[in-house]
């Protein structure tokens, strides 16, 4: 039986799969590049290990992005994109605006 996890709706569910969960420091205004660097700095930079992990597991970085207006933007640096790509990490964004 898997670990019991409380969902955002307050309900308890049993995990069918495992996961690593790391959190970056919340930043206002947002600085996704710094947050990606903060997370990756906690982990190995050995790309052989990342290739092994990627061959066995689904790797993704989930980010909730909260914008103040509907016309606000977000950009990622080439360094962030390269660091994620070299490790085979998919970037998964949920984007919200303030009045949602």
Phi and psi restraints in degrees (range 20) as a CNS / XPLOR table:
assign (resid 1 and name C) (resid 2 and name N)
       (resid 2 and name CA) (resid 2 and name C) 1.0 -82.3 20.0 2
assign (resid 2 and name N) (resid 2 and name CA)
       (resid 2 and name C) (resid 3 and name N) 1.0 174.8 20.0 2
assign (resid 2 and name C) (resid 3 and name N)
       (resid 3 and name CA) (resid 3 and name C) 1.0 -69.6 20.0 2
assign (resid 3 and name N) (resid 3 and name CA)
       (resid 3 and name C) (resid 4 and name N) 1.0 144.2 20.0 2
assign (resid 3 and name C) (resid 4 and name N)
       (resid 4 and name CA) (resid 4 and name C) 1.0 -84.8 20.0 2
assign (resid 4 and name N) (resid 4 and name CA)
       (resid 4 and name C) (resid 5 and name N) 1.0 130.4 20.0 2
assign (resid 4 and name C) (resid 5 and name N)
       (resid 5 and name CA) (resid 5 and name C) 1.0 -128.3 20.0 2
assign (resid 5 and name N) (resid 5 and name CA)
       (resid 5 and name C) (resid 6 and name N) 1.0 135.8 20.0 2
assign (resid 5 and name C) (resid 6 and name N)
       (resid 6 and name CA) (resid 6 and name C) 1.0 -88.0 20.0 2
assign (resid 6 and name N) (resid 6 and name CA)
       (resid 6 and name C) (resid 7 and name N) 1.0 124.1 20.0 2
assign (resid 6 and name C) (resid 7 and name N)
       (resid 7 and name CA) (resid 7 and name C) 1.0 -78.6 20.0 2
assign (resid 7 and name N) (resid 7 and name CA)
       (resid 7 and name C) (resid 8 and name N) 1.0 171.5 20.0 2
assign (resid 7 and name C) (resid 8 and name N)
       (resid 8 and name CA) (resid 8 and name C) 1.0 -64.3 20.0 2
assign (resid 8 and name N) (resid 8 and name CA)
       (resid 8 and name C) (resid 9 and name N) 1.0 -19.9 20.0 2
assign (resid 8 and name C) (resid 9 and name N)
       (resid 9 and name CA) (resid 9 and name C) 1.0 -87.8 20.0 2
assign (resid 9 and name N) (resid 9 and name CA)
       (resid 9 and name C) (resid 10 and name N) 1.0 2.9 20.0 2
assign (resid 9 and name C) (resid 10 and name N)
       (resid 10 and name CA) (resid 10 and name C) 1.0 87.3 20.0 2
assign (resid 10 and name N) (resid 10 and name CA)
       (resid 10 and name C) (resid 11 and name N) 1.0 -2.4 20.0 2
assign (resid 10 and name C) (resid 11 and name N)
       (resid 11 and name CA) (resid 11 and name C) 1.0 -88.4 20.0 2
assign (resid 11 and name N) (resid 11 and name CA)
       (resid 11 and name C) (resid 12 and name N) 1.0 145.5 20.0 2
assign (resid 11 and name C) (resid 12 and name N)
       (resid 12 and name CA) (resid 12 and name C) 1.0 -88.4 20.0 2
assign (resid 12 and name N) (resid 12 and name CA)
       (resid 12 and name C) (resid 13 and name N) 1.0 135.6 20.0 2
assign (resid 12 and name C) (resid 13 and name N)
       (resid 13 and name CA) (resid 13 and name C) 1.0 -132.2 20.0 2
assign (resid 13 and name N) (resid 13 and name CA)
       (resid 13 and name C) (resid 14 and name N) 1.0 160.8 20.0 2
assign (resid 13 and name C) (resid 14 and name N)
       (resid 14 and name CA) (resid 14 and name C) 1.0 -102.4 20.0 2
assign (resid 14 and name N) (resid 14 and name CA)
       (resid 14 and name C) (resid 15 and name N) 1.0 124.8 20.0 2
assign (resid 14 and name C) (resid 15 and name N)
       (resid 15 and name CA) (resid 15 and name C) 1.0 -68.5 20.0 2
assign (resid 15 and name N) (resid 15 and name CA)
       (resid 15 and name C) (resid 16 and name N) 1.0 131.0 20.0 2
assign (resid 15 and name C) (resid 16 and name N)
       (resid 16 and name CA) (resid 16 and name C) 1.0 -90.1 20.0 2
assign (resid 16 and name N) (resid 16 and name CA)
       (resid 16 and name C) (resid 17 and name N) 1.0 -17.9 20.0 2
assign (resid 16 and name C) (resid 17 and name N)
       (resid 17 and name CA) (resid 17 and name C) 1.0 -135.3 20.0 2
assign (resid 17 and name N) (resid 17 and name CA)
       (resid 17 and name C) (resid 18 and name N) 1.0 168.0 20.0 2
assign (resid 17 and name C) (resid 18 and name N)
       (resid 18 and name CA) (resid 18 and name C) 1.0 -96.2 20.0 2
assign (resid 18 and name N) (resid 18 and name CA)
       (resid 18 and name C) (resid 19 and name N) 1.0 168.8 20.0 2
assign (resid 18 and name C) (resid 19 and name N)
       (resid 19 and name CA) (resid 19 and name C) 1.0 -160.7 20.0 2
assign (resid 19 and name N) (resid 19 and name CA)
       (resid 19 and name C) (resid 20 and name N) 1.0 154.8 20.0 2
assign (resid 19 and name C) (resid 20 and name N)
       (resid 20 and name CA) (resid 20 and name C) 1.0 -97.0 20.0 2
assign (resid 20 and name N) (resid 20 and name CA)
       (resid 20 and name C) (resid 21 and name N) 1.0 139.2 20.0 2
assign (resid 20 and name C) (resid 21 and name N)
       (resid 21 and name CA) (resid 21 and name C) 1.0 -130.4 20.0 2
assign (resid 21 and name N) (resid 21 and name CA)
       (resid 21 and name C) (resid 22 and name N) 1.0 113.8 20.0 2
assign (resid 21 and name C) (resid 22 and name N)
       (resid 22 and name CA) (resid 22 and name C) 1.0 -117.8 20.0 2
assign (resid 22 and name N) (resid 22 and name CA)
       (resid 22 and name C) (resid 23 and name N) 1.0 147.9 20.0 2
assign (resid 22 and name C) (resid 23 and name N)
       (resid 23 and name CA) (resid 23 and name C) 1.0 -121.8 20.0 2
assign (resid 23 and name N) (resid 23 and name CA)
       (resid 23 and name C) (resid 24 and name N) 1.0 139.5 20.0 2
assign (resid 23 and name C) (resid 24 and name N)
       (resid 24 and name CA) (resid 24 and name C) 1.0 -93.6 20.0 2
assign (resid 24 and name N) (resid 24 and name CA)
       (resid 24 and name C) (resid 25 and name N) 1.0 158.5 20.0 2
assign (resid 24 and name C) (resid 25 and name N)
       (resid 25 and name CA) (resid 25 and name C) 1.0 -64.3 20.0 2
assign (resid 25 and name N) (resid 25 and name CA)
       (resid 25 and name C) (resid 26 and name N) 1.0 131.2 20.0 2
assign (resid 25 and name C) (resid 26 and name N)
       (resid 26 and name CA) (resid 26 and name C) 1.0 -64.6 20.0 2
assign (resid 26 and name N) (resid 26 and name CA)
       (resid 26 and name C) (resid 27 and name N) 1.0 139.3 20.0 2
assign (resid 26 and name C) (resid 27 and name N)
       (resid 27 and name CA) (resid 27 and name C) 1.0 -132.1 20.0 2
assign (resid 27 and name N) (resid 27 and name CA)
       (resid 27 and name C) (resid 28 and name N) 1.0 136.5 20.0 2
assign (resid 27 and name C) (resid 28 and name N)
       (resid 28 and name CA) (resid 28 and name C) 1.0 -133.9 20.0 2
assign (resid 28 and name N) (resid 28 and name CA)
       (resid 28 and name C) (resid 29 and name N) 1.0 117.3 20.0 2
assign (resid 28 and name C) (resid 29 and name N)
       (resid 29 and name CA) (resid 29 and name C) 1.0 -67.1 20.0 2
assign (resid 29 and name N) (resid 29 and name CA)
       (resid 29 and name C) (resid 30 and name N) 1.0 163.0 20.0 2
assign (resid 29 and name C) (resid 30 and name N)
       (resid 30 and name CA) (resid 30 and name C) 1.0 -63.3 20.0 2
assign (resid 30 and name N) (resid 30 and name CA)
       (resid 30 and name C) (resid 31 and name N) 1.0 145.5 20.0 2
assign (resid 30 and name C) (resid 31 and name N)
       (resid 31 and name CA) (resid 31 and name C) 1.0 -141.3 20.0 2
assign (resid 31 and name N) (resid 31 and name CA)
       (resid 31 and name C) (resid 32 and name N) 1.0 77.6 20.0 2
assign (resid 31 and name C) (resid 32 and name N)
       (resid 32 and name CA) (resid 32 and name C) 1.0 -60.7 20.0 2
assign (resid 32 and name N) (resid 32 and name CA)
       (resid 32 and name C) (resid 33 and name N) 1.0 -35.5 20.0 2
assign (resid 32 and name C) (resid 33 and name N)
       (resid 33 and name CA) (resid 33 and name C) 1.0 -61.2 20.0 2
assign (resid 33 and name N) (resid 33 and name CA)
       (resid 33 and name C) (resid 34 and name N) 1.0 -45.7 20.0 2
assign (resid 33 and name C) (resid 34 and name N)
       (resid 34 and name CA) (resid 34 and name C) 1.0 -65.3 20.0 2
assign (resid 34 and name N) (resid 34 and name CA)
       (resid 34 and name C) (resid 35 and name N) 1.0 -37.6 20.0 2
assign (resid 34 and name C) (resid 35 and name N)
       (resid 35 and name CA) (resid 35 and name C) 1.0 -68.2 20.0 2
assign (resid 35 and name N) (resid 35 and name CA)
       (resid 35 and name C) (resid 36 and name N) 1.0 -39.4 20.0 2
assign (resid 35 and name C) (resid 36 and name N)
       (resid 36 and name CA) (resid 36 and name C) 1.0 -63.0 20.0 2
assign (resid 36 and name N) (resid 36 and name CA)
       (resid 36 and name C) (resid 37 and name N) 1.0 -45.3 20.0 2
assign (resid 36 and name C) (resid 37 and name N)
       (resid 37 and name CA) (resid 37 and name C) 1.0 -61.4 20.0 2
assign (resid 37 and name N) (resid 37 and name CA)
       (resid 37 and name C) (resid 38 and name N) 1.0 -42.2 20.0 2
assign (resid 37 and name C) (resid 38 and name N)
       (resid 38 and name CA) (resid 38 and name C) 1.0 -58.9 20.0 2
assign (resid 38 and name N) (resid 38 and name CA)
       (resid 38 and name C) (resid 39 and name N) 1.0 -44.6 20.0 2
assign (resid 38 and name C) (resid 39 and name N)
       (resid 39 and name CA) (resid 39 and name C) 1.0 -66.9 20.0 2
assign (resid 39 and name N) (resid 39 and name CA)
       (resid 39 and name C) (resid 40 and name N) 1.0 -49.1 20.0 2
assign (resid 39 and name C) (resid 40 and name N)
       (resid 40 and name CA) (resid 40 and name C) 1.0 -67.7 20.0 2
assign (resid 40 and name N) (resid 40 and name CA)
       (resid 40 and name C) (resid 41 and name N) 1.0 -29.3 20.0 2
assign (resid 40 and name C) (resid 41 and name N)
       (resid 41 and name CA) (resid 41 and name C) 1.0 -64.9 20.0 2
assign (resid 41 and name N) (resid 41 and name CA)
       (resid 41 and name C) (resid 42 and name N) 1.0 -20.8 20.0 2
assign (resid 41 and name C) (resid 42 and name N)
       (resid 42 and name CA) (resid 42 and name C) 1.0 -81.7 20.0 2
assign (resid 42 and name N) (resid 42 and name CA)
       (resid 42 and name C) (resid 43 and name N) 1.0 -10.1 20.0 2
assign (resid 42 and name C) (resid 43 and name N)
       (resid 43 and name CA) (resid 43 and name C) 1.0 -118.4 20.0 2
assign (resid 43 and name N) (resid 43 and name CA)
       (resid 43 and name C) (resid 44 and name N) 1.0 169.2 20.0 2
assign (resid 43 and name C) (resid 44 and name N)
       (resid 44 and name CA) (resid 44 and name C) 1.0 -64.2 20.0 2
assign (resid 44 and name N) (resid 44 and name CA)
       (resid 44 and name C) (resid 45 and name N) 1.0 148.6 20.0 2
assign (resid 44 and name C) (resid 45 and name N)
       (resid 45 and name CA) (resid 45 and name C) 1.0 -100.6 20.0 2
assign (resid 45 and name N) (resid 45 and name CA)
       (resid 45 and name C) (resid 46 and name N) 1.0 3.4 20.0 2
assign (resid 45 and name C) (resid 46 and name N)
       (resid 46 and name CA) (resid 46 and name C) 1.0 -71.9 20.0 2
assign (resid 46 and name N) (resid 46 and name CA)
       (resid 46 and name C) (resid 47 and name N) 1.0 108.5 20.0 2
assign (resid 46 and name C) (resid 47 and name N)
       (resid 47 and name CA) (resid 47 and name C) 1.0 -68.9 20.0 2
assign (resid 47 and name N) (resid 47 and name CA)
       (resid 47 and name C) (resid 48 and name N) 1.0 -21.9 20.0 2
assign (resid 47 and name C) (resid 48 and name N)
       (resid 48 and name CA) (resid 48 and name C) 1.0 -66.1 20.0 2
assign (resid 48 and name N) (resid 48 and name CA)
       (resid 48 and name C) (resid 49 and name N) 1.0 -40.1 20.0 2
assign (resid 48 and name C) (resid 49 and name N)
       (resid 49 and name CA) (resid 49 and name C) 1.0 -65.5 20.0 2
assign (resid 49 and name N) (resid 49 and name CA)
       (resid 49 and name C) (resid 50 and name N) 1.0 -42.3 20.0 2
assign (resid 49 and name C) (resid 50 and name N)
       (resid 50 and name CA) (resid 50 and name C) 1.0 -62.8 20.0 2
assign (resid 50 and name N) (resid 50 and name CA)
       (resid 50 and name C) (resid 51 and name N) 1.0 -39.2 20.0 2
assign (resid 50 and name C) (resid 51 and name N)
       (resid 51 and name CA) (resid 51 and name C) 1.0 -63.2 20.0 2
assign (resid 51 and name N) (resid 51 and name CA)
       (resid 51 and name C) (resid 52 and name N) 1.0 -41.2 20.0 2
assign (resid 51 and name C) (resid 52 and name N)
       (resid 52 and name CA) (resid 52 and name C) 1.0 -63.4 20.0 2
assign (resid 52 and name N) (resid 52 and name CA)
       (resid 52 and name C) (resid 53 and name N) 1.0 -46.7 20.0 2
assign (resid 52 and name C) (resid 53 and name N)
       (resid 53 and name CA) (resid 53 and name C) 1.0 -60.1 20.0 2
assign (resid 53 and name N) (resid 53 and name CA)
       (resid 53 and name C) (resid 54 and name N) 1.0 -42.2 20.0 2
assign (resid 53 and name C) (resid 54 and name N)
       (resid 54 and name CA) (resid 54 and name C) 1.0 -67.1 20.0 2
assign (resid 54 and name N) (resid 54 and name CA)
       (resid 54 and name C) (resid 55 and name N) 1.0 -27.9 20.0 2
assign (resid 54 and name C) (resid 55 and name N)
       (resid 55 and name CA) (resid 55 and name C) 1.0 -75.2 20.0 2
assign (resid 55 and name N) (resid 55 and name CA)
       (resid 55 and name C) (resid 56 and name N) 1.0 -20.0 20.0 2
assign (resid 55 and name C) (resid 56 and name N)
       (resid 56 and name CA) (resid 56 and name C) 1.0 -109.0 20.0 2
assign (resid 56 and name N) (resid 56 and name CA)
       (resid 56 and name C) (resid 57 and name N) 1.0 -23.6 20.0 2
assign (resid 56 and name C) (resid 57 and name N)
       (resid 57 and name CA) (resid 57 and name C) 1.0 -134.1 20.0 2
assign (resid 57 and name N) (resid 57 and name CA)
       (resid 57 and name C) (resid 58 and name N) 1.0 161.6 20.0 2
assign (resid 57 and name C) (resid 58 and name N)
       (resid 58 and name CA) (resid 58 and name C) 1.0 -89.3 20.0 2
assign (resid 58 and name N) (resid 58 and name CA)
       (resid 58 and name C) (resid 59 and name N) 1.0 120.1 20.0 2
assign (resid 58 and name C) (resid 59 and name N)
       (resid 59 and name CA) (resid 59 and name C) 1.0 -105.1 20.0 2
assign (resid 59 and name N) (resid 59 and name CA)
       (resid 59 and name C) (resid 60 and name N) 1.0 122.9 20.0 2
assign (resid 59 and name C) (resid 60 and name N)
       (resid 60 and name CA) (resid 60 and name C) 1.0 -146.9 20.0 2
assign (resid 60 and name N) (resid 60 and name CA)
       (resid 60 and name C) (resid 61 and name N) 1.0 152.9 20.0 2
assign (resid 60 and name C) (resid 61 and name N)
       (resid 61 and name CA) (resid 61 and name C) 1.0 -112.3 20.0 2
assign (resid 61 and name N) (resid 61 and name CA)
       (resid 61 and name C) (resid 62 and name N) 1.0 110.9 20.0 2
assign (resid 61 and name C) (resid 62 and name N)
       (resid 62 and name CA) (resid 62 and name C) 1.0 -93.1 20.0 2
assign (resid 62 and name N) (resid 62 and name CA)
       (resid 62 and name C) (resid 63 and name N) 1.0 130.9 20.0 2
assign (resid 62 and name C) (resid 63 and name N)
       (resid 63 and name CA) (resid 63 and name C) 1.0 -131.3 20.0 2
assign (resid 63 and name N) (resid 63 and name CA)
       (resid 63 and name C) (resid 64 and name N) 1.0 128.1 20.0 2
assign (resid 63 and name C) (resid 64 and name N)
       (resid 64 and name CA) (resid 64 and name C) 1.0 -93.2 20.0 2
assign (resid 64 and name N) (resid 64 and name CA)
       (resid 64 and name C) (resid 65 and name N) 1.0 120.7 20.0 2
assign (resid 64 and name C) (resid 65 and name N)
       (resid 65 and name CA) (resid 65 and name C) 1.0 -110.6 20.0 2
assign (resid 65 and name N) (resid 65 and name CA)
       (resid 65 and name C) (resid 66 and name N) 1.0 124.3 20.0 2
assign (resid 65 and name C) (resid 66 and name N)
       (resid 66 and name CA) (resid 66 and name C) 1.0 -114.7 20.0 2
assign (resid 66 and name N) (resid 66 and name CA)
       (resid 66 and name C) (resid 67 and name N) 1.0 109.7 20.0 2
assign (resid 66 and name C) (resid 67 and name N)
       (resid 67 and name CA) (resid 67 and name C) 1.0 -97.4 20.0 2
assign (resid 67 and name N) (resid 67 and name CA)
       (resid 67 and name C) (resid 68 and name N) 1.0 152.7 20.0 2
assign (resid 67 and name C) (resid 68 and name N)
       (resid 68 and name CA) (resid 68 and name C) 1.0 -83.6 20.0 2
assign (resid 68 and name N) (resid 68 and name CA)
       (resid 68 and name C) (resid 69 and name N) 1.0 -23.8 20.0 2
assign (resid 68 and name C) (resid 69 and name N)
       (resid 69 and name CA) (resid 69 and name C) 1.0 -145.6 20.0 2
assign (resid 69 and name N) (resid 69 and name CA)
       (resid 69 and name C) (resid 70 and name N) 1.0 167.6 20.0 2
assign (resid 69 and name C) (resid 70 and name N)
       (resid 70 and name CA) (resid 70 and name C) 1.0 -74.6 20.0 2
assign (resid 70 and name N) (resid 70 and name CA)
       (resid 70 and name C) (resid 71 and name N) 1.0 -13.7 20.0 2
assign (resid 70 and name C) (resid 71 and name N)
       (resid 71 and name CA) (resid 71 and name C) 1.0 -111.3 20.0 2
assign (resid 71 and name N) (resid 71 and name CA)
       (resid 71 and name C) (resid 72 and name N) 1.0 18.2 20.0 2
assign (resid 71 and name C) (resid 72 and name N)
       (resid 72 and name CA) (resid 72 and name C) 1.0 -83.1 20.0 2
assign (resid 72 and name N) (resid 72 and name CA)
       (resid 72 and name C) (resid 73 and name N) 1.0 147.7 20.0 2
assign (resid 72 and name C) (resid 73 and name N)
       (resid 73 and name CA) (resid 73 and name C) 1.0 -114.7 20.0 2
assign (resid 73 and name N) (resid 73 and name CA)
       (resid 73 and name C) (resid 74 and name N) 1.0 176.1 20.0 2
assign (resid 73 and name C) (resid 74 and name N)
       (resid 74 and name CA) (resid 74 and name C) 1.0 -151.7 20.0 2
assign (resid 74 and name N) (resid 74 and name CA)
       (resid 74 and name C) (resid 75 and name N) 1.0 138.4 20.0 2
assign (resid 74 and name C) (resid 75 and name N)
       (resid 75 and name CA) (resid 75 and name C) 1.0 -136.1 20.0 2
assign (resid 75 and name N) (resid 75 and name CA)
       (resid 75 and name C) (resid 76 and name N) 1.0 153.5 20.0 2
assign (resid 75 and name C) (resid 76 and name N)
       (resid 76 and name CA) (resid 76 and name C) 1.0 -115.9 20.0 2
assign (resid 76 and name N) (resid 76 and name CA)
       (resid 76 and name C) (resid 77 and name N) 1.0 139.8 20.0 2
assign (resid 76 and name C) (resid 77 and name N)
       (resid 77 and name CA) (resid 77 and name C) 1.0 -76.5 20.0 2
assign (resid 77 and name N) (resid 77 and name CA)
       (resid 77 and name C) (resid 78 and name N) 1.0 157.9 20.0 2
assign (resid 77 and name C) (resid 78 and name N)
       (resid 78 and name CA) (resid 78 and name C) 1.0 -57.7 20.0 2
assign (resid 78 and name N) (resid 78 and name CA)
       (resid 78 and name C) (resid 79 and name N) 1.0 -33.6 20.0 2
assign (resid 78 and name C) (resid 79 and name N)
       (resid 79 and name CA) (resid 79 and name C) 1.0 -64.1 20.0 2
assign (resid 79 and name N) (resid 79 and name CA)
       (resid 79 and name C) (resid 80 and name N) 1.0 -42.8 20.0 2
assign (resid 79 and name C) (resid 80 and name N)
       (resid 80 and name CA) (resid 80 and name C) 1.0 -65.9 20.0 2
assign (resid 80 and name N) (resid 80 and name CA)
       (resid 80 and name C) (resid 81 and name N) 1.0 -45.7 20.0 2
assign (resid 80 and name C) (resid 81 and name N)
       (resid 81 and name CA) (resid 81 and name C) 1.0 -62.0 20.0 2
assign (resid 81 and name N) (resid 81 and name CA)
       (resid 81 and name C) (resid 82 and name N) 1.0 -41.8 20.0 2
assign (resid 81 and name C) (resid 82 and name N)
       (resid 82 and name CA) (resid 82 and name C) 1.0 -65.3 20.0 2
assign (resid 82 and name N) (resid 82 and name CA)
       (resid 82 and name C) (resid 83 and name N) 1.0 -44.9 20.0 2
assign (resid 82 and name C) (resid 83 and name N)
       (resid 83 and name CA) (resid 83 and name C) 1.0 -60.4 20.0 2
assign (resid 83 and name N) (resid 83 and name CA)
       (resid 83 and name C) (resid 84 and name N) 1.0 -43.6 20.0 2
assign (resid 83 and name C) (resid 84 and name N)
       (resid 84 and name CA) (resid 84 and name C) 1.0 -67.3 20.0 2
assign (resid 84 and name N) (resid 84 and name CA)
       (resid 84 and name C) (resid 85 and name N) 1.0 -44.9 20.0 2
assign (resid 84 and name C) (resid 85 and name N)
       (resid 85 and name CA) (resid 85 and name C) 1.0 -63.2 20.0 2
assign (resid 85 and name N) (resid 85 and name CA)
       (resid 85 and name C) (resid 86 and name N) 1.0 -42.4 20.0 2
assign (resid 85 and name C) (resid 86 and name N)
       (resid 86 and name CA) (resid 86 and name C) 1.0 -61.2 20.0 2
assign (resid 86 and name N) (resid 86 and name CA)
       (resid 86 and name C) (resid 87 and name N) 1.0 -29.5 20.0 2
assign (resid 86 and name C) (resid 87 and name N)
       (resid 87 and name CA) (resid 87 and name C) 1.0 -93.6 20.0 2
assign (resid 87 and name N) (resid 87 and name CA)
       (resid 87 and name C) (resid 88 and name N) 1.0 -4.5 20.0 2
assign (resid 87 and name C) (resid 88 and name N)
       (resid 88 and name CA) (resid 88 and name C) 1.0 70.9 20.0 2
assign (resid 88 and name N) (resid 88 and name CA)
       (resid 88 and name C) (resid 89 and name N) 1.0 30.0 20.0 2
assign (resid 88 and name C) (resid 89 and name N)
       (resid 89 and name CA) (resid 89 and name C) 1.0 -95.5 20.0 2
assign (resid 89 and name N) (resid 89 and name CA)
       (resid 89 and name C) (resid 90 and name N) 1.0 121.1 20.0 2
assign (resid 89 and name C) (resid 90 and name N)
       (resid 90 and name CA) (resid 90 and name C) 1.0 -79.2 20.0 2
assign (resid 90 and name N) (resid 90 and name CA)
       (resid 90 and name C) (resid 91 and name N) 1.0 138.1 20.0 2
assign (resid 90 and name C) (resid 91 and name N)
       (resid 91 and name CA) (resid 91 and name C) 1.0 -96.2 20.0 2
assign (resid 91 and name N) (resid 91 and name CA)
       (resid 91 and name C) (resid 92 and name N) 1.0 123.2 20.0 2
assign (resid 91 and name C) (resid 92 and name N)
       (resid 92 and name CA) (resid 92 and name C) 1.0 -118.8 20.0 2
assign (resid 92 and name N) (resid 92 and name CA)
       (resid 92 and name C) (resid 93 and name N) 1.0 112.6 20.0 2
assign (resid 92 and name C) (resid 93 and name N)
       (resid 93 and name CA) (resid 93 and name C) 1.0 -109.9 20.0 2
assign (resid 93 and name N) (resid 93 and name CA)
       (resid 93 and name C) (resid 94 and name N) 1.0 130.4 20.0 2
assign (resid 93 and name C) (resid 94 and name N)
       (resid 94 and name CA) (resid 94 and name C) 1.0 -108.2 20.0 2
assign (resid 94 and name N) (resid 94 and name CA)
       (resid 94 and name C) (resid 95 and name N) 1.0 119.7 20.0 2
assign (resid 94 and name C) (resid 95 and name N)
       (resid 95 and name CA) (resid 95 and name C) 1.0 -112.9 20.0 2
assign (resid 95 and name N) (resid 95 and name CA)
       (resid 95 and name C) (resid 96 and name N) 1.0 127.8 20.0 2
assign (resid 95 and name C) (resid 96 and name N)
       (resid 96 and name CA) (resid 96 and name C) 1.0 -124.7 20.0 2
assign (resid 96 and name N) (resid 96 and name CA)
       (resid 96 and name C) (resid 97 and name N) 1.0 152.4 20.0 2
assign (resid 96 and name C) (resid 97 and name N)
       (resid 97 and name CA) (resid 97 and name C) 1.0 -113.9 20.0 2
assign (resid 97 and name N) (resid 97 and name CA)
       (resid 97 and name C) (resid 98 and name N) 1.0 161.7 20.0 2
assign (resid 97 and name C) (resid 98 and name N)
       (resid 98 and name CA) (resid 98 and name C) 1.0 -54.6 20.0 2
assign (resid 98 and name N) (resid 98 and name CA)
       (resid 98 and name C) (resid 99 and name N) 1.0 -36.1 20.0 2
assign (resid 98 and name C) (resid 99 and name N)
       (resid 99 and name CA) (resid 99 and name C) 1.0 -89.5 20.0 2
assign (resid 99 and name N) (resid 99 and name CA)
       (resid 99 and name C) (resid 100 and name N) 1.0 8.9 20.0 2
